[in-house]
Amino acid sequence: MLFFEALYCFLAFTKIEPIKRLRDAFISTAHETNEHAWLADYFLPKYLTDQDYARKKAGARWQHEVNSDSSYTPNFIINTTGASNSDSTEQTEPTEPDIDAAEAEFYRIFWELNKTSFEAYLKDHPDTLKNGWENIYINEAGLNDEGTSIYTQQGEQVLAIDVPNKLLLVRVTGTGYLGILAIGKDPSQLRCEASAGIGSYGQTLGEIVSNSGGVIGMTGSGFYDPEGNGSGGIIAGYTMCEGTPYGYHYGDIGYKRIELHSDNIFYICNSNTESTPGTTDAVEFSPALIVNGELMVGGFYDWNGINPRAAIGQSEYGEILMLVIEGRQVGRSIGTDTETCANILKKHKGYTAMNLDGGTSAVMFYNGEYVTRCSNRAIDSRLLPNAWVYGNYDE
């Protein structure tokens, strides 16, 4: 008993930095999972848990002061009509297919690919090009698939290359976590889709994506969830789905809103303001991860809980960045913090990004199947009020 008491005192009160960080991460992790906050509040001194709340309040006040610069315009890889945003002048269509031009256009759009690894893959899989560069479709993203032998310049394993839908899926991994980053090259193909019963009941992510005819989707808004038994119907905060508003704005300082405008650009602003002109789709949550190209988390260990995560954003090239990190699965993925998510997106030239509802809600669905595991292994997806959906969007 004396040994365990001494160990507790050491872990609870030590100022040794690595252990202090782990302790702070434990407190933050517990506080981010509403039903488990008592694990920190009961077992640790009140002043330590109060420090976590104080850090979050300080971070919220800081975030409240930073919003998107409305004058910024991404250097779109794909223009708003979905056609290639090529720098070349208009030319007469050749009578024979221009293979070199098609190949160059492929590598321009999928600039992240490690060309050496992709060429090796083509050598081993010659049928990949049977329908031309513009119709390449590779999909090894399923839960039972091992992924491809293709890698990105950032060192990530490629799971899928979907040229018709201008979509790339890569595996993101790190200490204690794994997940998927989906990169949609055409921002005009993104929208926030409401569940069929929004306001009263939710649907699984797969149902929302399939009903909308989308190609890929991920979690959207948070929702009222008493004791973890919410039906996904009552939205927490405000959302706009294809021009239709739902819910009420978060009034707390530090909550942010990510808005997709008719110009296909993401903007981040404070949740306690009205949606700005031109907004077509929006979700409120916290914290903002990247605003105006600058990281908004980290440094003073705010939002550093280790949990399943979801985030959405936009790169300097206008690409849609959809990130889901699995969690609470010992031996597979415990989860990660918001700073890690921000850094993953920043590696892909993220300019605007926001953290979304994570935990059991953090899942991704692509081409008819779940490609990430829900933290509750008994289900594929919680019932959600809405979802961010990309692909097959005809306004």
C-alpha positions in Angstrom: 0.0 0.0 0.0 2.8 2.4 0.8 4.4 1.7 -2.6 1.2 2.5 -4.4 0.6 5.6 -2.3 4.1 6.8 -3.1 3.7 6.0 -6.8 0.4 7.9 -6.9 2.0 11.0 -5.2 4.9 10.9 -7.6 2.6 10.7 -10.7 0.1 13.3 -9.4 2.6 15.9 -8.2 5.9 15.4 -10.1 7.1 18.3 -12.2 9.3 16.1 -14.4 8.3 17.4 -17.8 7.7 14.1 -19.8 5.5 12.7 -16.9 3.8 16.0 -16.5 2.8 16.0 -20.2 1.4 12.5 -19.9 -0.6 13.5 -16.8 -1.9 16.6 -18.6 -2.8 14.4 -21.6 -4.7 12.0 -19.3 -6.7 14.8 -17.8 -7.5 16.4 -21.1 -8.4 13.0 -22.6 -10.9 12.3 -19.8 -12.4 15.8 -20.0 -12.9 15.5 -23.8 -15.0 12.3 -23.3 -18.0 13.6 -21.4 -19.0 10.4 -19.6 -15.4 9.8 -18.4 -14.5 13.2 -17.1 -14.8 11.8 -13.6 -11.7 9.7 -14.1 -9.6 12.9 -13.8 -11.8 14.8 -11.4 -12.1 12.0 -8.9 -8.5 10.6 -8.9 -6.5 13.8 -9.2 -6.2 17.0 -7.1 -8.7 19.7 -8.1 -6.0 22.2 -8.8 -4.6 20.0 -11.5 -7.9 19.5 -13.3 -8.7 23.2 -12.9 -5.4 23.9 -14.7 -6.7 21.9 -17.7 -9.9 23.9 -17.8 -7.9 27.1 -17.5 -5.6 26.1 -20.4 -8.6 25.5 -22.6 -10.2 28.8 -21.6 -7.0 30.6 -22.5 -6.8 28.8 -25.8 -10.4 29.6 -26.5 -9.8 33.3 -25.9 -6.8 33.3 -28.1 -8.7 31.5 -30.9 -11.6 33.9 -30.6 -9.3 36.6 -32.0 -8.3 34.8 -35.1 -10.5 34.4 -38.2 -10.0 33.7 -41.9 -8.7 36.4 -44.2 -11.6 36.8 -46.6 -9.3 38.2 -49.3 -7.3 35.0 -49.7 -7.9 32.9 -52.8 -6.3 29.4 -53.2 -4.4 28.5 -56.3 -7.0 25.9 -57.3 -5.7 22.7 -58.9 -9.2 22.1 -60.2 -11.4 25.1 -61.2 -15.0 25.5 -60.1 -16.4 23.7 -63.1 -14.4 20.6 -62.3 -12.2 21.0 -65.4 -8.5 21.1 -65.1 -7.0 24.4 -64.1 -4.1 24.1 -66.5 -1.8 27.0 -67.2 -1.6 26.1 -70.9 -3.4 28.1 -73.5 -6.5 26.7 -75.3 -5.6 24.3 -78.1 -7.4 22.3 -80.7 -8.2 18.8 -79.5 -5.7 16.4 -81.2 -6.9 13.6 -83.4 -4.7 11.1 -81.5 -4.7 10.9 -77.7 -1.8 12.9 -76.2 -0.4 10.4 -73.8 2.4 12.6 -72.6 -0.1 15.4 -71.8 -2.5 13.1 -70.0 0.4 11.7 -67.9 1.7 15.2 -67.1 -1.8 16.3 -66.1 -2.2 13.3 -63.8 1.0 14.1 -62.0 0.1 17.8 -61.8 -3.2 17.0 -60.1 -1.8 14.2 -57.9 1.3 16.2 -57.0 1.8 14.3 -53.7 2.6 11.0 -55.3 6.2 9.6 -55.2 6.7 9.1 -59.0 9.2 6.3 -58.6 6.9 4.2 -56.4 3.9 4.8 -58.8 5.9 3.9 -61.9 7.0 0.6 -60.1 3.3 -0.1 -59.3 2.4 0.5 -63.0 5.1 -1.9 -64.1 3.6 -4.6 -61.8 0.0 -3.7 -62.6 -0.1 -2.8 -66.4 -3.9 -3.0 -66.5 -4.0 0.2 -64.4 -3.7 2.2 -67.6 -6.0 0.2 -69.8 -8.6 3.0 -69.9 -6.1 5.9 -69.9 -4.6 8.2 -67.3 -7.8 10.1 -66.9 -9.6 6.9 -65.7 -7.1 5.4 -63.3 -8.9 3.8 -60.4 -7.0 2.0 -57.7 -8.8 1.1 -54.4 -7.0 -0.8 -51.6 -8.6 1.2 -48.8 -10.9 -1.4 -47.3 -10.5 -2.5 -43.7 -9.3 -5.9 -45.0 -7.0 -4.5 -47.7 -3.3 -4.0 -47.2 -3.0 -0.8 -49.2 -0.8 -0.3 -52.3 2.9 -0.2 -52.8 2.6 3.4 -53.8 3.8 6.2 -51.5 3.5 9.9 -51.3 6.3 12.4 -51.1 5.4 12.8 -47.5 6.1 9.1 -46.9 2.5 7.9 -46.5 1.1 4.7 -48.0 -1.4 5.3 -50.8 -4.7 3.4 -50.3 -6.7 4.7 -53.3 -6.3 6.8 -56.4 -9.6 7.7 -57.9 -8.9 9.9 -60.9 -12.6 10.2 -62.2 -13.5 11.6 -58.8 -10.2 13.5 -58.4 -9.7 11.8 -55.0 -6.6 10.4 -53.2 -6.7 8.4 -50.0 -3.5 7.9 -47.9 -2.7 6.1 -44.7 -1.5 8.3 -41.9 0.4 6.7 -39.0 2.4 7.7 -35.9 3.1 6.7 -32.4 -0.1 5.0 -31.1 -2.4 6.0 -34.0 -3.5 5.3 -37.5 -6.0 6.8 -39.8 -6.9 8.0 -43.3 -6.4 11.3 -45.0 -8.7 11.8 -48.1 -7.7 14.5 -50.5 -10.5 15.7 -52.8 -9.0 17.8 -55.6 -12.3 19.4 -56.7 -13.8 21.5 -53.9 -17.0 22.0 -55.8 -17.8 18.4 -55.0 -18.1 19.0 -51.3 -21.2 19.6 -49.3 -22.7 19.0 -45.9 -25.5 16.5 -46.2 -28.3 16.3 -43.6 -29.6 13.0 -42.3 -33.2 12.2 -43.3 -34.4 12.8 -39.8 -32.3 15.8 -38.8 -33.9 17.5 -35.8 -35.3 14.2 -34.5 -33.1 11.3 -35.4 -29.8 10.6 -37.1 -28.5 8.1 -39.6 -25.3 6.2 -40.0 -22.5 7.8 -42.1 -23.0 5.1 -44.7 -26.7 5.8 -45.0 -26.1 9.6 -45.4 -23.4 9.1 -48.0 -25.3 6.5 -50.0 -28.6 8.4 -49.9 -26.9 11.5 -51.2 -25.1 9.6 -54.0 -21.7 10.7 -52.6 -18.4 9.0 -53.1 -16.8 9.6 -49.7 -18.0 11.0 -46.4 -17.0 11.7 -42.8 -18.6 13.0 -39.6 -20.0 16.5 -39.5 -21.7 18.3 -36.5 -21.7 17.2 -32.9 -25.0 16.4 -31.3 -26.9 16.2 -28.0 -25.6 13.0 -26.5 -26.8 12.4 -22.9 -24.7 9.6 -21.3 -23.6 8.5 -24.7 -27.1 7.5 -25.8 -28.0 10.3 -28.2 -30.0 9.4 -31.4 -27.9 11.8 -33.5 -31.0 14.0 -34.2 -30.4 17.1 -32.2 -27.5 19.1 -33.4 -25.1 20.8 -31.0 -24.4 24.2 -32.4 -25.4 25.4 -35.8 -25.0 23.9 -39.2 -26.0 24.7 -42.8 -26.6 21.8 -45.2 -26.7 22.8 -48.9 -28.1 26.3 -48.0 -30.6 25.1 -45.3 -29.7 26.2 -41.7 -30.3 24.0 -38.6 -29.7 24.4 -34.9 -28.5 27.4 -32.9 -25.1 29.1 -32.8 -22.7 28.1 -30.0 -22.4 31.2 -27.8 -19.3 30.1 -25.9 -16.0 32.0 -26.6 -13.6 29.8 -28.6 -16.1 27.8 -30.6 -15.6 28.3 -34.3 -17.5 27.8 -37.5 -16.1 26.5 -40.7 -18.0 27.7 -43.7 -17.9 26.6 -47.3 -18.9 29.4 -49.6 -20.3 29.4 -53.1 -16.7 30.3 -54.3 -15.7 26.8 -53.1 -13.4 28.2 -50.4 -13.4 27.3 -46.7 -13.5 30.2 -44.1 -13.3 30.0 -40.3 -15.1 32.5 -38.0 -16.5 32.7 -34.5 -19.5 30.6 -33.8 -21.3 33.4 -32.0 -21.7 35.4 -35.2 -24.2 35.0 -38.0 -23.2 33.0 -41.0 -21.5 35.2 -43.6 -22.9 36.0 -47.1 -22.2 33.3 -49.6 -22.2 30.4 -47.1 -23.7 27.2 -48.6 -22.5 24.7 -45.9 -21.2 25.1 -42.4 -20.4 23.2 -39.1 -19.6 24.5 -35.7 -17.1 22.9 -33.3 -13.7 23.6 -31.8 -10.8 24.1 -31.9 -9.7 25.6 -35.2 -6.6 23.8 -36.3 -5.2 26.0 -39.1 -6.3 29.6 -39.9 -4.6 31.7 -42.7 -2.0 29.0 -43.0 -1.0 29.2 -39.3 -1.2 26.5 -36.7 -3.8 27.3 -34.0 -3.1 24.4 -31.5 -0.1 23.2 -29.6 2.6 24.9 -27.8 0.9 25.2 -24.4 -0.7 21.7 -24.5 -4.2 22.8 -25.2 -6.7 20.2 -26.5 -4.0 17.5 -26.0 -6.2 14.6 -25.1 -5.6 11.3 -26.9 -8.8 10.4 -28.6 -10.3 9.3 -32.0 -10.2 12.5 -34.1 -11.9 14.0 -37.2 -10.9 17.2 -39.0 -11.7 18.9 -42.3 -9.9 21.6 -44.1 -8.6 23.0 -47.4 -5.1 23.2 -48.8 -3.3 26.1 -50.6 -4.4 24.4 -53.8 -8.1 24.4 -52.9 -8.1 20.7 -52.2 -10.5 19.4 -49.6 -8.6 17.6 -46.7 -10.7 15.0 -44.8 -8.9 13.4 -41.9 -10.1 10.6 -39.6 -7.9 9.1 -36.9 -9.1 5.8 -35.3 -8.9 5.5 -31.5 -9.6 3.5 -28.3 -8.4 0.3 -29.9 -5.5 -1.2 -28.0 -3.0 -2.8 -30.4 -4.4 -0.9 -33.4 -4.9 2.8 -32.7 -5.3 4.6 -29.4 -5.9 8.0 -31.0 -4.0 11.3 -31.0 -4.2 15.0 -30.1 -5.4 18.0 -32.2 -1.8 19.2 -32.7 -0.9 16.0 -34.5 -4.0 16.4 -36.7 -3.0 19.9 -37.6 0.5 18.9 -38.4 -0.7 16.1 -40.7 -2.8 18.6 -42.6 0.0 21.1 -42.7 2.2 18.6 -44.4 -0.3 18.6 -47.2 -0.2 22.4 -47.4 -3.3 22.9 -45.3 -4.3 26.6 -45.1 -7.7 26.3 -43.3 -8.8 23.4 -41.0 -11.0 22.7 -38.0 -11.4 19.9 -35.6 -14.7 18.1 -35.8 -16.7 15.8 -33.5 -14.4 12.9 -32.8 -14.8 9.9 -30.4 -17.2 7.3 -31.6 -18.4 9.6 -34.3 -15.0 9.7 -36.1 -15.5 7.4 -39.1 -15.0 7.5 -42.9 -17.0 5.8 -45.6 -15.7 5.4 -49.2 -17.2 3.8 -52.2 -19.8 1.7 -50.4 -17.7 0.6 -47.3 -16.3 1.9 -44.1 -12.5 2.4 -44.4 -11.9 3.3 -40.8 -13.0 1.4 -37.6 -15.4 3.0 -35.2 -14.0 3.2 -31.6 -17.1 1.2 -30.6 -16.3 -2.1 -32.3 -19.9 -3.2 -31.9 -21.0 -0.8 -34.6 -19.7 0.7 -37.9 -21.0 4.2 -37.2 -23.0 6.1 -34.7 -26.2 7.8 -35.8 -25.2 11.3 -37.0 -27.2 14.4 -37.7 -25.2 15.2 -40.9 -21.9 14.5 -42.7 -19.4 16.1 -45.0 -19.8 14.3 -48.3 -17.6 14.6 -51.4 -18.2 13.5 -55.0 -21.1 13.1 -57.5 -22.5 16.5 -56.5 -24.8 18.0 -59.1 -26.0 21.3 -57.8 
